[in-house]
Amino acid sequence: MNLSTRNLKVFVGLVAALFLSALASHANAATGDLSWTPPTMRADGTPLPATEIVGYRIEWGLCTATSAVPVPPTVTDVPGAVLGTSLTIPTTGKYCFRVATRATGDAPGEVLQSVFSPVVSKTWKAEPNPPTVFAVAHRAVYDLKLNADGTYALRINVGTTAIGTQCGDALITTGTRGEYRAVDRADVVFDPTKTPRSDVLVAYCPPAST
């Protein structure tokens, strides 16, 4: 692109903010919000009104070993009235960004582009998997009996608890419904005709998301 003595002044501290606005759980995808301060002067010292700014060109991508924008970069153009944009970051890693201003020139229809701003960078990391939460899916609460092989089995129904009550993480035993885990005695409404024989009480508790 033709650059004349009236080309745009190089910015100092062009990029005012660069931050991660969102990261989708369990996915290597994110949104980076890049914003900047517009220049107000051309390289020759003449004013640069906002009305003469045509737009901004962003070059970005995974940083090179020297923390530079890759070649070829991803190019994103935004209109002059906009002072920021959201970029979809496709994978985790360190990304580099730089911005140039595009403005009208002397000739009708001429558009000049400034040199690029200093590079800014940010690293996106994958979110860890959240812990699995187990919750009561059937109200019946049981006490346990100890088998000869050291494992536990359901003995009798000693009360009830509310659907959705959180259970312990550890699998205590299995039954006809599936996995049984410990529930807090304080969450149990006991059957007055039944006496629990075990300290640990269990209910059917699959992962809460299923």
RADATA-V922862 format. One record per backbone hydrogen bond with DSSP energy under -1.0 kcal/mol. NH is the residue of the N-H (numbers start at 1). CO is the residue of the C=O. E is the energy in kcal/mol with one decimal. If there is no record, write none. Layout:
BEGIN
nh,co,e
NH,CO,E
NH,CO,E
END
This chain:
BEGIN
nh,co,e
7,4,-2.2
17,35,-1.4
19,33,-1.7
21,31,-2.1
22,31,-1.1
24,29,-1.4
27,24,-1.4
29,27,-1.9
30,89,-1.9
31,22,-2.0
32,87,-2.9
33,19,-2.5
34,85,-2.6
35,17,-2.4
36,83,-1.9
37,14,-2.7
42,46,-3.2
43,7,-3.1
45,42,-1.9
48,40,-2.6
52,49,-1.8
53,50,-1.2
54,102,-2.1
55,102,-1.9
56,78,-2.6
57,100,-2.5
58,76,-3.2
59,98,-2.3
60,74,-2.2
61,96,-1.5
63,94,-2.8
64,68,-2.2
67,64,-2.0
74,60,-3.1
76,58,-2.6
78,56,-2.5
80,54,-1.9
82,79,-1.5
85,34,-2.4
87,32,-2.9
89,30,-2.7
93,124,-2.2
95,122,-3.0
96,61,-2.9
97,120,-2.8
98,59,-1.7
100,57,-2.3
102,55,-3.0
103,112,-2.7
104,52,-2.3
105,110,-2.2
110,107,-2.2
112,103,-3.6
114,101,-2.8
117,99,-2.4
120,97,-2.4
122,95,-2.0
124,93,-2.8
135,206,-1.9
136,165,-2.8
137,204,-2.6
141,159,-2.6
142,202,-2.9
143,156,-1.7
145,153,-2.4
147,151,-3.4
150,147,-1.7
153,145,-2.1
155,143,-2.3
158,141,-2.5
159,141,-1.1
160,189,-2.1
161,139,-1.5
164,136,-2.8
165,162,-1.8
167,134,-2.6
168,182,-2.4
172,180,-2.3
173,180,-1.5
175,178,-2.6
180,173,-2.9
181,203,-2.2
183,201,-2.4
187,184,-2.0
188,185,-1.5
189,160,-3.3
191,158,-3.0
194,191,-2.2
202,142,-2.6
203,181,-2.0
205,179,-2.2
208,133,-3.9
210,207,-1.8
END
